[in-house]
Amino acid sequence: MTSIFRRAMGDDFDRLHPQLRRRFSVGLESGEACIGRGSMDRIWHGRAFVKPFLALGATRNILVPRTGRDVPFTIENIPYVDAYGRETVTFVRTFALPRGPRRFDATMVHSPERSCVLDYLGTHQHLATDLRLTAEPDGSLLIRSGEHRFREGPFDLRVPELIGGEAEVRESFDDATGRFRIRVRVVNRRFGPLFGYEGTFRARYVDALRHGVRAGLRPVREEARA
C-alpha cells in the first residue's frame, strides 16, 4: 500500500523534490508521521465583508479569520485508520496568533471512485473537496481544489461557486535553508481573494505507530461518503 498522495499522483509523484517525496509519503506503509514547525511570514484575508464568512468557518476550524505576520506555525501530518477502515492523514495547521491560537483542520483520504485525494475540512468533515496534485517542473508541488460538497445526514449537496472558494497550495523545498516553503491562497470567483498564508517550516519525522494520534487531532465526526 503506497501513500494516499502517491496513489493519486501516479508516476508524477516521482518528479517531486526528494524532500517533498518523503513528506508526502507519510502513511501506514512508510510508518512515518511528519511534524512541521516554522513561521508564517503573512496570514491575510480579503475585504471586510468576507470576515463574517471566515469567522463562521472558524467555529469548525475551517479557515482563519485573523491576519498576522511572523506567526509561529505547526502542521501535523499523522496517518491512521478511520472508523470506516480507510487510511487517513491529518493536515492540522495551528497558527499561534497573539490573541490565541487558531486551527485549520483537514483530514485526507484517497478516493478510488474520484481518482483523487479527498480533503475533509473542519472538525466534523461536513465539507469534502477534491484535490488535484501536480509536480511542477522545479520539483515543487501544486495542489488545486475541485468540487466542494456539503454532507450531513441524508444531504450530499454540491456547494455553489457563488459561495465556495477555490484553493491553490504551492509547496517547495529550499535546499539552501533546509526548509519547506508553503503558499496557500483561497479565492471566490465572484468576490475575489478570501484567505491565505505563506511562510516556511522545518519537518521532523516520527514513528507513526509509536507517536499515535494525539487527543483532539481526529475529527469529532467522520464522513463515510468518499
trRosetta pair geometry for C-beta under 8 A, 3 or more apart (Angstrom, degrees):
i j d omega theta_ij theta_ji phi_ij phi_ji
1 27 7.5 -137 122 144 99 128
1 28 6.5 0 95 76 132 107
1 29 4.9 -168 81 -58 79 120
1 87 7.1 151 162 -38 137 152
2 6 4.3 -85 150 83 125 130
2 7 5.6 156 81 -55 103 82
2 25 7.9 -71 -171 -137 79 83
2 27 7.5 68 158 75 37 161
2 29 6.3 -65 -109 36 24 157
3 6 4.7 92 56 8 85 100
3 7 6.9 -147 93 -6 45 87
3 24 6.4 150 118 146 153 63
3 25 4.8 -155 -29 -142 144 43
3 26 6.5 85 -125 61 131 38
3 27 3.9 -171 -111 -21 78 144
3 29 6.8 -121 -58 43 60 110
3 30 6.6 0 -65 -11 106 119
3 89 7.9 31 -165 -52 97 144
4 7 5.7 -53 -150 35 32 115
4 8 6.5 30 153 -18 64 107
4 27 6.4 166 -5 -103 76 127
4 87 6.0 -167 -57 102 108 112
4 89 6.2 -145 29 -3 132 119
4 108 6.3 164 104 126 150 101
4 109 6.4 -132 -132 -164 148 30
4 110 4.0 -157 -147 -43 89 101
4 117 5.9 95 142 -112 107 99
5 8 5.8 -54 -148 36 33 109
5 9 6.1 12 159 -5 67 114
5 13 6.8 124 126 -114 85 120
5 24 4.2 -77 83 172 162 108
5 25 7.4 -104 56 -75 114 36
5 117 6.5 1 -98 -70 61 137
5 133 6.3 -9 -156 43 89 175
6 9 6.0 -67 -136 48 29 99
6 10 7.7 113 172 -62 58 13
6 13 4.5 31 -122 -99 70 173
6 24 7.4 142 -45 126 74 97
6 25 6.7 35 -35 -104 121 74
7 10 7.8 18 -178 -63 24 54
7 110 4.9 14 83 -132 135 156
8 110 5.9 -147 -54 -125 94 98
8 115 7.4 123 -137 164 69 52
8 116 5.5 57 -143 -151 115 35
8 117 4.7 -49 -64 -38 162 84
8 131 7.6 17 179 90 160 91
8 133 5.7 80 110 30 121 118
9 12 4.5 -111 174 73 94 100
9 13 4.1 119 91 -59 127 85
9 133 5.1 -66 -77 92 106 113
9 134 7.7 167 -127 -94 103 28
9 135 7.0 83 -167 -27 134 97
10 13 6.7 173 77 -6 25 96
11 14 5.9 -42 -173 21 58 112
11 15 7.9 59 138 -20 68 97
12 15 5.6 -49 -168 23 52 117
12 133 7.7 159 103 110 128 85
12 134 6.6 -66 170 -140 146 50
12 135 4.9 -177 170 11 87 109
13 16 6.1 -36 -174 1 47 115
13 21 6.7 101 162 -121 86 90
13 24 7.4 -141 -145 102 103 124
13 135 7.0 167 -105 -46 17 126
14 21 7.3 39 -119 -106 39 133
15 135 3.7 133 85 121 108 155
15 139 6.8 -145 150 -110 66 59
16 20 4.2 -112 169 91 118 118
16 21 4.8 152 84 -60 114 78
16 24 7.1 -31 135 38 175 131
16 135 4.9 -118 -64 -114 68 115
16 139 5.7 90 -169 -168 34 71
16 140 7.8 1 -138 -180 75 5
16 141 5.9 13 -120 -69 116 96
17 20 4.5 85 59 9 86 106
17 21 7.0 -150 91 -10 42 84
17 139 3.6 91 -56 151 78 124
17 140 6.9 21 -13 -75 115 41
17 172 7.0 84 -1 -158 144 64
17 173 4.7 -155 111 34 152 118
18 21 5.4 -51 -146 32 35 115
18 22 6.6 33 156 -17 66 100
19 22 5.8 -49 -151 34 35 109
19 23 6.4 34 152 -19 65 106
19 173 4.1 114 69 -110 131 166
19 180 7.3 -153 131 -80 124 91
19 203 7.9 145 180 41 104 131
20 23 5.5 -53 -143 38 36 111
20 24 6.0 10 165 3 70 111
20 139 6.8 162 22 157 133 87
20 140 7.2 147 -59 -136 159 35
20 141 5.5 175 -168 -29 142 116
20 171 6.7 138 -119 114 116 104
20 172 7.4 -51 -64 -134 130 32
20 173 5.8 -142 -42 -22 87 116
20 180 7.9 119 -86 -119 78 108
21 24 6.5 -70 -141 52 23 91
21 25 6.1 31 156 -31 62 113
22 25 5.6 -59 -146 30 29 115
22 32 7.8 -30 179 92 85 160
22 205 7.4 -75 157 -69 114 143
23 26 6.7 -21 177 -22 40 104
23 34 5.5 69 -143 -110 73 167
23 77 7.5 84 -179 50 81 161
23 180 7.1 69 -73 -88 163 144
23 203 6.0 -81 -103 -135 110 176
24 141 7.1 127 -39 -89 149 159
25 30 4.9 107 141 -60 97 153
25 32 7.1 46 102 55 88 122
26 30 6.3 -106 -125 65 24 136
26 32 5.3 -100 -118 98 69 85
26 33 5.7 70 -155 -123 119 34
26 34 4.9 -100 -73 -8 140 104
26 77 5.0 104 71 129 166 116
26 78 7.8 -86 165 -104 132 17
26 79 5.8 -177 146 -33 86 109
26 89 6.1 110 101 -132 108 130
26 205 7.8 -154 -95 -129 98 98
26 208 7.3 133 -168 -78 87 127
27 30 5.3 86 53 20 77 98
27 32 7.6 22 31 55 46 70
27 79 4.7 124 -132 -90 34 156
27 87 6.3 34 -157 176 99 136
27 89 6.7 -60 -91 -73 72 119
27 208 7.8 -72 107 -54 12 166
28 31 7.3 26 -178 -76 31 48
28 79 5.3 -143 -50 140 64 137
28 81 7.3 47 -81 -57 141 89
28 87 5.4 -112 -4 -121 122 120
28 208 7.2 -125 -104 96 44 154
30 208 7.8 92 88 -13 79 131
31 207 6.3 -22 155 -146 97 69
31 208 5.4 -155 -177 25 43 104
31 209 6.6 -38 -151 -8 89 100
32 205 4.7 -16 -162 -170 120 114
32 206 7.1 128 -155 64 67 34
32 207 7.2 -62 -106 -108 51 30
32 208 5.8 89 137 -35 4 101
33 76 7.7 3 169 -173 114 74
33 77 6.2 177 -167 96 71 65
33 78 4.5 13 -139 -114 132 63
33 79 6.3 -146 -90 14 85 76
33 205 7.0 150 74 -156 41 61
33 206 5.2 -27 63 65 95 87
33 207 7.6 11 17 101 92 17
33 208 4.2 124 -34 -99 94 79
33 211 5.4 -111 40 64 139 146
34 75 7.9 -3 114 106 96 95
34 76 7.9 164 90 -155 59 35
34 77 4.3 6 58 58 96 114
34 203 5.2 -14 -167 -165 106 117
34 204 7.4 153 -152 77 58 36
34 205 5.7 -29 -98 -100 69 71
34 206 7.9 169 -87 20 22 75
35 74 7.2 -20 -173 -165 86 96
35 75 7.5 163 -159 83 41 55
35 76 5.8 -2 -113 -110 75 69
35 77 7.6 -154 -71 32 36 71
35 203 7.0 145 75 -154 41 63
35 204 5.5 -19 62 61 93 86
35 205 7.9 175 20 -88 73 24
35 206 6.5 30 -5 -3 111 116
36 73 7.8 -19 118 119 96 93
36 74 6.8 152 86 -158 61 46
36 75 4.2 3 55 52 111 98
36 76 7.9 -144 29 -64 72 34
36 77 7.6 45 -6 -1 101 103
36 180 6.6 -51 -135 44 135 135
36 201 4.1 72 169 129 105 138
36 202 6.8 171 -148 84 69 33
36 203 4.7 -33 -92 -94 84 77
36 204 7.9 165 -86 18 39 60
37 72 7.8 -10 -169 -171 86 89
37 73 7.1 157 -154 87 43 59
37 74 5.3 -8 -102 -105 74 77
37 201 5.8 164 83 -157 19 104
37 202 6.3 -21 62 59 72 81
37 204 7.9 -1 11 6 101 101
38 72 7.9 174 103 -150 28 53
38 73 5.3 -22 73 64 69 104
38 179 6.6 107 -111 -155 137 118
38 180 7.6 -137 -28 60 155 84
38 199 6.1 164 120 133 115 110
38 200 5.0 -128 -178 107 146 54
38 201 2.7 -134 -4 -98 128 64
38 202 6.1 137 -72 6 99 60
39 70 5.5 -8 178 -158 127 57
39 71 6.5 147 -161 68 71 36
39 72 5.8 -42 -101 -98 76 41
39 73 5.9 150 -113 11 18 99
39 199 5.3 -128 107 -173 51 135
39 200 6.8 8 56 57 71 72
39 201 7.5 158 14 -82 40 72
40 43 5.5 52 124 -51 140 91
40 68 7.4 77 87 89 112 98
40 70 7.6 176 78 -122 52 9
40 71 4.6 -16 55 58 100 96
40 73 4.8 98 -27 -52 92 137
40 95 6.6 -27 14 -123 141 105
40 197 4.8 -28 -156 -179 137 116
40 198 6.7 117 -158 74 82 27
40 199 3.6 -137 -120 -15 39 145
41 69 6.5 -14 167 -153 47 76
41 70 6.6 9 -130 -71 40 54
41 198 5.7 -30 48 96 104 81
41 199 4.6 170 -4 -95 70 81
41 200 7.7 50 -33 0 99 80
42 67 7.9 -16 -173 -168 74 87
42 68 7.6 174 -149 91 38 47
42 69 5.5 -9 -97 -107 63 76
42 197 6.6 -174 97 -143 56 58
42 198 5.8 10 54 49 91 86
42 199 7.2 172 25 -58 52 92
43 64 6.2 -44 -176 95 133 138
43 66 6.8 36 112 99 130 72
43 67 5.5 -178 97 -146 80 43
43 68 4.8 20 42 46 111 79
43 69 7.7 -146 22 -68 70 36
43 71 5.7 -8 -11 14 121 149
43 95 6.3 58 -74 -149 156 152
43 97 7.7 -77 49 -88 154 111
43 196 7.6 -173 -149 98 48 45
43 197 4.4 -10 -105 -102 72 104
44 67 5.4 32 -113 -124 44 104
44 193 7.8 -2 116 148 113 131
44 195 7.2 170 93 -150 57 42
44 196 5.6 -5 59 61 92 82
44 197 7.2 166 18 -82 66 53
45 50 6.1 -155 164 94 106 117
45 51 6.5 102 118 -90 147 73
45 54 5.7 -42 -134 -53 146 163
45 64 7.7 -143 -63 90 114 70
45 65 6.7 12 -57 -146 162 42
45 66 7.7 123 -13 69 124 8
45 67 6.1 -118 11 -67 85 94
45 193 7.9 168 -177 132 37 93
45 194 6.6 -31 -155 159 79 46
45 195 4.9 -11 -112 -99 79 71
45 196 7.9 159 -90 19 41 60
46 50 4.3 53 69 21 108 150
46 191 7.0 97 137 136 161 99
46 192 5.9 144 -140 100 135 94
46 193 4.4 166 -89 97 103 73
46 194 5.0 -48 -8 -108 125 25
46 195 7.0 -72 -11 -47 85 49
47 50 5.9 100 64 1 62 100
47 191 7.7 -124 39 174 112 96
47 192 7.2 60 -3 71 108 125
48 51 5.8 -36 -168 -3 48 117
49 52 7.5 -39 -176 21 46 100
49 191 7.6 -119 90 -156 113 128
50 53 5.2 -58 -166 42 59 118
50 54 6.0 59 139 -23 82 103
50 188 7.9 -176 -110 7 125 132
50 191 6.5 140 -78 142 110 136
50 194 5.3 -160 -169 -135 148 71
50 195 7.6 -152 139 -46 134 83
51 54 5.5 -54 -146 38 37 111
51 55 6.1 39 155 -23 69 104
51 65 5.7 89 -159 -160 74 103
52 55 5.5 -52 -143 36 34 113
52 56 6.4 38 155 -22 65 101
53 56 5.9 -51 -152 31 30 111
53 57 6.7 27 151 -14 62 106
53 194 7.4 -74 96 -148 130 114
54 57 5.7 -57 -151 39 34 111
54 58 6.3 41 151 -29 66 105
54 63 5.0 -114 -140 125 80 130
54 64 6.9 -15 -178 90 117 24
54 65 3.7 145 118 -95 110 83
54 194 7.1 161 -71 173 103 93
54 195 6.1 133 -107 -72 123 128
55 58 5.5 -49 -148 28 32 117
55 59 7.5 47 151 -31 58 89
55 65 4.4 45 -72 -85 63 165
56 59 6.2 -42 -169 10 37 112
57 60 6.5 -76 -170 49 46 90
57 62 3.8 -94 -179 89 98 97
57 63 4.3 43 104 37 141 111
57 65 7.7 149 58 -53 90 98
57 122 7.5 -120 -168 -85 76 119
58 61 7.0 32 -159 -92 45 25
58 62 6.9 -119 -72 59 29 55
58 63 6.3 -83 -64 83 73 76
58 64 6.5 84 -98 -120 111 33
58 65 5.1 -80 -30 -8 142 107
58 102 6.6 -47 -144 -151 117 114
60 105 7.9 -103 145 48 66 117
60 121 7.9 80 118 130 113 83
60 122 3.8 17 138 -158 108 126
60 123 5.0 -134 -164 26 71 94
60 124 5.9 -68 -147 15 122 99
60 126 7.1 -36 -177 24 164 119
61 103 4.5 -22 -139 97 113 100
61 104 6.3 170 170 -117 77 21
61 105 4.0 42 122 5 129 109
61 122 5.4 141 68 -136 76 58
61 123 5.1 96 25 -41 114 93
62 104 6.9 66 -138 -142 25 72
62 105 7.3 -65 -70 49 57 77
62 121 5.0 65 -113 156 112 113
62 122 4.3 -34 -52 -74 106 101
62 127 6.8 71 -113 29 150 141
63 104 6.3 57 -76 -116 12 108
63 186 7.1 -90 -105 44 110 163
63 194 7.4 -61 -131 137 142 114
63 195 5.0 146 -149 12 109 177
64 95 5.9 27 -120 28 156 147
64 97 7.9 156 -174 -40 126 138
64 102 4.7 107 -130 125 103 143
64 104 5.8 -69 -42 -59 97 110
64 195 6.6 140 48 -161 70 130
64 197 7.6 32 41 -45 136 127
65 102 7.8 -158 32 -134 65 153
66 95 7.9 -174 68 107 113 137
66 97 5.4 58 99 -138 151 163
66 99 7.4 -165 -116 46 155 113
66 102 6.3 173 26 -21 118 153
68 71 4.4 77 110 -63 128 124
68 95 7.3 148 48 168 137 122
68 97 5.3 -156 -42 -122 155 94
68 98 7.2 170 -116 -4 129 92
71 95 5.2 15 144 -167 133 95
71 96 6.3 170 179 61 80 63
71 97 5.9 -13 -139 -87 125 64
71 197 8.0 -71 53 -145 128 126
71 199 7.6 -120 55 -55 78 160
72 95 7.7 138 82 -161 54 45
72 96 4.0 -8 70 43 104 125
73 93 6.9 -16 -166 -168 95 93
73 94 7.1 156 -155 82 47 57
73 95 5.9 -10 -105 -106 78 63
73 96 7.3 -133 -65 10 34 85
73 199 6.1 135 6 83 152 145
73 201 6.1 -100 91 -78 110 122
74 93 7.2 162 85 -153 51 46
74 94 4.6 -2 56 53 99 104
74 96 7.7 64 -4 -32 97 102
75 91 6.9 -16 -166 -161 102 65
75 92 7.1 155 -153 80 51 48
75 93 5.0 -13 -101 -100 83 76
75 94 7.8 -170 -75 20 38 68
75 201 6.7 134 16 81 109 172
76 90 5.7 -11 109 106 90 121
76 91 7.9 162 75 -142 55 20
76 92 4.7 -12 53 59 102 100
76 94 7.8 35 -8 -6 103 104
76 217 6.4 -84 108 -135 144 127
77 89 5.7 7 -168 176 83 107
77 90 6.2 -173 -131 76 32 68
77 91 6.2 14 -97 -93 81 61
78 89 7.0 163 74 -153 32 60
78 90 4.7 9 45 31 83 116
78 208 6.6 145 -156 -140 70 90
78 211 6.9 -131 -125 108 112 120
78 212 7.8 20 -169 131 135 27
78 213 5.1 146 126 -100 141 79
78 214 7.9 176 -43 8 170 75
78 217 6.4 27 41 147 140 151
79 87 6.3 -11 -165 -170 108 93
79 88 6.9 149 -152 80 57 45
79 89 5.0 -28 -91 -95 70 79
79 90 8.0 -144 -69 8 26 74
79 208 5.3 -9 51 -152 96 148
80 87 7.9 158 84 -150 26 52
80 88 5.7 -28 68 65 72 94
80 90 7.6 31 12 -26 106 99
80 208 7.9 -162 -68 172 63 111
80 213 5.0 -25 -54 -40 147 135
80 218 7.2 -63 65 -89 152 114
81 85 6.2 -13 -176 -142 109 35
81 86 6.9 150 -153 69 63 30
81 87 6.3 -40 -97 -92 66 48
81 88 7.0 125 -127 15 17 91
82 85 7.3 -51 70 19 67 17
82 86 5.1 -9 38 56 108 86
82 88 4.5 68 -39 -20 107 140
82 107 7.6 101 -81 158 130 141
82 109 7.3 -61 4 -79 137 127
82 218 7.9 155 -115 -149 83 117
82 222 5.3 162 -177 -149 121 149
83 222 5.0 152 25 62 115 149
84 222 6.8 -160 -10 135 100 127
84 224 5.3 142 -86 -123 146 77
86 109 4.8 15 149 -138 135 133
86 110 7.9 -164 -169 44 108 67
86 226 7.5 150 -96 -71 158 137
87 109 6.8 138 81 -133 57 79
87 110 7.2 16 69 14 102 100
88 107 5.3 6 -178 176 116 108
88 108 6.8 146 -159 71 64 42
88 109 5.3 -37 -100 -77 74 89
89 107 7.1 161 78 -158 38 61
89 108 5.0 -23 61 60 89 97
89 109 7.9 162 17 -76 71 42
90 105 7.8 -48 -161 -155 92 82
90 106 7.6 135 -167 85 50 54
90 107 5.6 -32 -104 -104 56 79
90 108 8.0 172 -92 17 10 78
90 213 7.0 129 -23 -131 138 109
90 217 5.5 -12 -123 164 166 106
90 218 7.3 -101 -83 -89 123 51
91 105 7.6 129 85 -168 64 39
91 106 4.2 -14 67 70 107 101
91 107 7.1 -176 22 -85 75 27
91 108 6.1 49 -12 -16 115 112
91 119 7.7 -31 34 -139 138 102
92 103 6.3 -18 -170 -163 89 114
92 104 7.7 159 -156 80 44 50
92 105 5.2 -2 -113 -116 81 73
92 106 7.4 -168 -72 36 47 55
92 217 5.7 -114 -16 -147 159 84
93 103 6.7 146 80 -157 53 59
93 104 4.5 -10 61 57 107 96
93 105 7.7 -153 29 -73 66 34
94 101 5.5 -1 -174 -174 99 125
94 102 7.4 159 -154 81 54 39
94 103 5.2 -24 -99 -99 70 80
95 101 6.5 154 78 -156 48 69
95 102 4.9 -14 58 61 102 88
95 103 7.6 -176 18 -82 74 30
95 104 7.4 45 -13 -7 107 100
95 197 7.5 -131 -93 -108 135 161
96 101 5.2 -31 -108 -97 52 92
97 100 6.5 -1 75 69 91 39
97 101 6.5 141 27 -112 74 30
97 102 5.7 23 5 1 124 103
105 121 7.2 119 91 -169 69 50
105 122 5.7 81 73 -132 104 17
105 123 5.9 74 60 -66 155 59
105 219 7.0 138 148 -89 135 84
106 119 5.3 -16 -168 -170 125 96
106 120 6.5 148 -161 77 65 51
106 121 5.4 -27 -103 -105 86 56
106 122 7.8 27 -87 -9 54 35
107 119 7.9 147 74 -157 36 50
107 120 4.9 -17 62 61 85 108
107 125 6.8 -44 46 -88 116 108
107 218 7.5 45 -86 -143 142 58
107 219 5.8 -96 -8 -25 138 115
108 117 5.3 4 -172 178 116 111
108 118 6.8 156 -153 78 62 48
108 119 5.3 -20 -100 -102 89 64
108 120 7.2 -169 -80 20 36 74
108 131 7.4 -30 -131 19 120 144
109 117 7.3 157 81 -158 31 65
109 118 5.3 -17 64 59 82 101
109 120 7.5 34 5 -11 98 108
109 226 6.3 -87 96 -118 130 119
110 116 7.9 -169 -150 106 61 27
110 117 6.0 -49 -100 -104 58 61
110 118 7.3 123 -145 12 9 85
111 114 4.1 16 111 37 128 101
111 115 7.3 -52 95 2 80 19
111 116 5.9 -3 54 62 103 66
111 117 7.3 125 11 -143 85 13
111 118 4.3 74 -31 -31 121 118
111 130 7.7 -83 44 -113 141 83
111 226 4.4 -179 -115 163 100 107
112 115 7.0 24 -165 -76 35 52
113 226 6.2 129 30 104 119 98
114 118 6.5 93 53 -69 139 105
114 130 5.8 -126 158 -111 139 115
114 226 7.2 -139 4 145 111 82
116 130 4.9 51 93 -162 154 92
116 131 5.9 165 165 64 110 53
116 132 6.0 -57 -130 -81 123 60
116 146 7.2 -16 171 13 174 138
117 130 7.8 121 75 -164 51 50
117 131 4.4 -32 76 63 98 113
117 133 6.5 47 8 -21 124 118
118 128 5.9 -8 -177 -169 104 104
118 129 7.4 147 -161 73 57 40
118 130 6.5 -35 -106 -101 65 51
118 131 7.3 -177 -93 13 15 89
118 226 5.6 -167 8 -155 166 81
119 128 7.1 146 76 -159 50 51
119 129 4.6 -27 65 65 103 93
119 130 7.6 167 18 -99 88 2
119 131 5.0 78 -25 -34 116 119
119 145 7.3 -77 41 -115 140 98
120 125 3.9 -9 -178 -131 129 91
120 127 7.1 135 -159 81 51 55
120 128 5.5 -22 -98 -101 67 75
120 219 6.9 -59 120 -45 128 157
120 223 6.0 174 -121 33 134 120
121 125 7.4 128 54 -121 36 40
121 126 7.7 -57 75 60 80 65
121 127 4.2 -23 51 77 111 111
121 128 7.6 -161 9 -79 81 26
121 129 6.5 44 -27 -1 112 113
122 125 6.7 -159 73 -54 82 26
122 126 6.2 -24 69 31 137 88
122 127 6.1 82 9 28 118 102
122 219 7.4 70 109 -125 54 115
123 219 5.5 150 -174 -143 39 76
123 220 5.0 34 157 2 96 105
123 221 7.6 72 130 24 66 81
124 219 6.2 156 -88 -179 17 112
124 220 5.5 -29 -87 61 72 103
124 221 4.3 26 -149 40 73 115
125 128 7.1 33 180 -69 80 87
125 151 7.5 -32 131 71 81 113
125 219 5.1 67 -31 163 99 169
125 221 5.9 -131 34 96 98 81
125 222 5.9 55 12 -133 155 33
125 223 4.1 -147 129 -9 125 107
126 150 6.1 2 159 -153 88 73
126 151 6.2 -167 -157 61 47 62
126 152 5.6 6 -133 -63 100 100
126 221 7.9 48 -52 78 76 128
126 223 7.6 154 -84 -64 26 133
127 148 6.2 -18 -166 -166 99 102
127 149 7.3 149 -155 77 50 45
127 150 6.1 -25 -97 -100 65 62
127 151 7.8 166 -86 21 18 79
127 159 7.4 14 -133 -43 99 143
128 148 7.3 147 78 -157 46 52
128 149 4.8 -19 61 61 97 96
128 151 6.0 26 -5 -1 116 123
128 223 6.6 -121 -62 94 120 156
128 225 7.4 -112 -27 95 165 95
129 145 4.9 -26 171 -152 129 110
129 146 6.8 149 -180 55 74 61
129 147 7.2 -176 -141 90 57 42
129 148 5.1 -16 -96 -102 88 72
129 149 7.7 -180 -75 20 43 68
129 167 7.5 51 159 23 158 123
130 145 6.9 118 76 -168 57 57
130 146 3.5 -28 77 54 111 119
130 147 5.4 44 12 42 116 76
131 143 5.5 -11 -169 -167 110 104
131 144 7.3 149 -155 76 59 37
131 145 6.1 -37 -99 -104 66 56
131 146 7.1 -149 -71 6 19 90
132 143 7.1 153 77 -154 47 52
132 144 5.1 -17 59 61 100 89
132 145 7.9 174 18 -96 79 9
132 146 6.1 84 -21 -43 103 110
133 141 6.4 -20 -163 -168 97 103
133 142 7.4 149 -156 82 47 51
133 143 5.3 -15 -101 -101 73 80
134 141 7.4 142 75 -159 44 55
134 142 4.7 -21 65 65 96 101
134 143 7.8 177 22 -78 70 35
134 144 7.7 12 6 4 112 101
135 139 6.9 -21 -170 -136 100 33
135 140 7.7 147 -158 77 55 36
135 141 6.5 -36 -103 -102 55 62
135 142 7.8 172 -95 21 7 82
136 139 7.0 -39 73 38 77 17
136 140 4.6 -7 43 62 124 84
136 141 7.2 -143 2 -75 93 12
136 142 5.5 90 -51 -21 105 109
136 170 7.9 20 -24 -140 145 100
138 172 7.1 -2 108 -127 115 127
139 172 7.3 95 94 -139 79 87
139 173 7.6 -58 119 37 115 96
140 170 6.1 22 154 -174 130 89
140 171 6.5 173 -168 86 87 42
140 172 3.7 -38 -109 -89 110 95
140 173 7.8 -176 -101 10 71 62
141 169 7.8 -11 112 112 94 93
141 170 7.2 160 84 -153 56 45
141 171 4.7 -9 58 60 104 93
141 172 7.3 -174 21 -73 67 52
142 168 7.3 -22 -165 -166 88 88
142 169 7.4 149 -159 82 41 58
142 170 5.6 -10 -104 -103 69 77
143 167 7.5 -15 114 117 94 100
143 168 7.2 153 83 -158 59 41
143 169 4.0 -5 57 57 109 105
143 170 7.7 -161 24 -69 73 34
143 171 7.6 26 -3 2 109 103
144 166 7.4 -4 -168 180 87 96
144 167 7.2 163 -152 88 41 61
144 168 5.5 -5 -104 -106 75 74
144 169 7.9 -159 -68 25 35 70
145 148 7.3 24 160 -63 122 91
145 165 7.8 45 68 106 151 69
145 166 5.7 -171 65 -153 104 53
145 167 4.1 68 -12 42 126 90
145 168 7.7 -107 8 -60 82 44
147 158 6.3 -53 -172 -137 112 102
147 159 8.0 148 178 40 66 82
148 158 7.2 105 80 -164 58 59
148 159 3.9 -31 98 37 109 126
148 164 4.8 174 31 -134 140 128
148 165 7.9 67 -47 45 151 57
149 156 6.2 4 176 -175 124 72
149 157 6.5 156 -159 79 73 37
149 158 5.7 -44 -102 -100 77 47
149 159 6.5 -152 -93 -12 20 85
150 155 6.6 -21 111 129 92 115
150 156 7.7 176 84 -146 52 28
150 157 4.9 -13 56 62 96 94
150 159 5.7 102 -28 -68 96 93
151 155 6.6 176 -140 97 37 73
151 156 5.2 15 -107 -108 87 70
151 157 7.8 -180 -73 24 47 63
151 223 5.4 85 97 -143 137 138
151 225 5.8 -156 -137 52 153 129
152 155 5.1 5 60 55 72 112
156 225 6.2 -91 -109 139 130 173
159 163 6.4 -105 178 81 97 94
159 164 4.4 118 119 -78 114 112
160 163 5.6 64 71 23 90 89
160 164 6.5 -171 90 -13 38 102
161 164 5.4 -66 -125 43 32 111
161 188 8.0 136 166 -161 67 75
161 189 5.5 -3 165 25 113 133
161 190 7.7 118 128 -18 89 100
162 188 7.9 34 177 -173 28 114
162 189 8.0 -72 -94 59 34 100
162 190 5.9 13 -135 1 62 143
163 188 7.6 -35 -154 -133 17 129
164 188 7.0 150 87 -120 42 86
165 186 4.4 28 161 176 132 104
165 187 6.5 141 -159 65 81 24
165 188 5.3 -59 -100 -70 70 75
165 194 5.1 -65 -117 20 133 154
165 195 7.6 6 -159 30 160 98
166 186 7.0 161 76 -154 37 57
166 187 5.4 -28 60 65 90 81
166 188 7.5 145 11 -94 78 29
166 189 7.0 65 -6 -51 122 84
167 184 6.8 -18 -164 -166 100 91
167 185 7.3 153 -152 83 53 46
167 186 4.8 -20 -96 -99 77 83
168 184 7.5 162 84 -151 51 45
168 185 5.1 -10 58 61 95 94
168 186 7.9 180 20 -80 63 39
168 187 7.7 5 4 8 104 106
169 182 7.0 -19 -168 -163 92 94
169 183 7.3 160 -154 84 46 52
169 184 5.1 -6 -106 -104 80 80
170 182 7.2 158 86 -153 54 46
170 183 4.8 -3 56 56 99 98
171 180 6.2 -4 -170 -177 97 109
171 181 7.1 165 -151 85 49 52
171 182 4.9 -6 -104 -104 83 80
171 183 7.9 -169 -72 25 47 61
172 180 7.2 157 83 -158 37 63
172 181 5.0 -11 62 58 88 99
173 179 7.6 178 -151 96 61 31
173 180 5.5 -39 -99 -102 69 64
173 181 7.4 176 -93 15 19 78
174 177 4.5 19 106 37 123 99
174 178 7.2 -49 88 7 79 17
174 179 5.4 0 48 61 110 75
174 180 7.6 176 12 -100 80 14
174 181 5.8 70 -29 -24 108 112
174 200 7.3 -31 14 -129 131 129
175 178 7.3 24 -163 -71 29 50
177 200 7.1 -11 110 -175 145 154
178 202 6.7 23 124 -114 91 102
179 200 4.3 43 146 175 133 118
179 201 6.4 152 -164 71 95 20
179 202 5.5 -68 -111 -72 78 69
180 200 6.4 158 81 -156 48 67
180 201 5.4 -20 59 63 98 75
180 202 7.4 152 12 -99 84 23
180 203 6.2 50 -13 -27 127 110
181 198 7.7 17 180 -173 86 87
181 199 7.5 -147 -144 117 63 25
181 200 5.1 -32 -96 -97 66 85
182 197 7.8 21 109 103 100 89
182 198 6.7 -161 100 -137 57 54
182 199 6.6 -7 58 60 85 59
182 200 7.4 153 16 -98 73 34
182 201 7.2 -3 4 13 116 104
183 196 7.4 14 180 180 70 113
183 197 7.7 -157 -142 99 43 45
183 198 4.1 9 -111 -110 78 107
184 196 5.2 -175 99 -148 67 72
184 197 5.4 15 49 49 105 73
184 198 7.0 -170 23 -71 61 64
185 193 6.9 -62 -167 -130 95 100
185 196 4.2 2 -104 -104 54 135
186 193 7.5 100 82 -160 53 61
186 194 4.7 -56 106 63 98 110
186 195 4.7 4 49 58 118 84
186 196 6.1 -175 16 -69 70 76
187 192 6.5 -61 -153 177 89 33
187 193 5.3 -43 -106 -98 83 48
187 194 6.3 178 -105 4 24 87
188 191 4.2 16 83 48 129 92
188 192 6.5 0 61 39 81 25
188 193 8.0 -151 23 -59 72 3
188 194 5.6 83 -17 -49 96 114
191 194 7.2 64 95 -75 111 88
193 196 6.9 -55 -166 -10 110 118
206 210 7.2 -117 160 75 95 99
206 211 4.4 83 122 -59 127 140
207 210 3.9 39 93 27 121 112
207 211 5.8 156 78 -16 60 90
208 211 6.0 -59 -135 43 23 106
208 212 7.9 106 164 -62 50 23
209 212 7.1 19 177 -66 30 64
213 217 5.1 -139 -178 72 88 127
213 218 5.6 59 149 -45 141 101
214 217 5.1 90 64 -20 73 123
218 222 7.9 -31 171 -66 104 109
219 222 5.9 132 75 -77 116 66
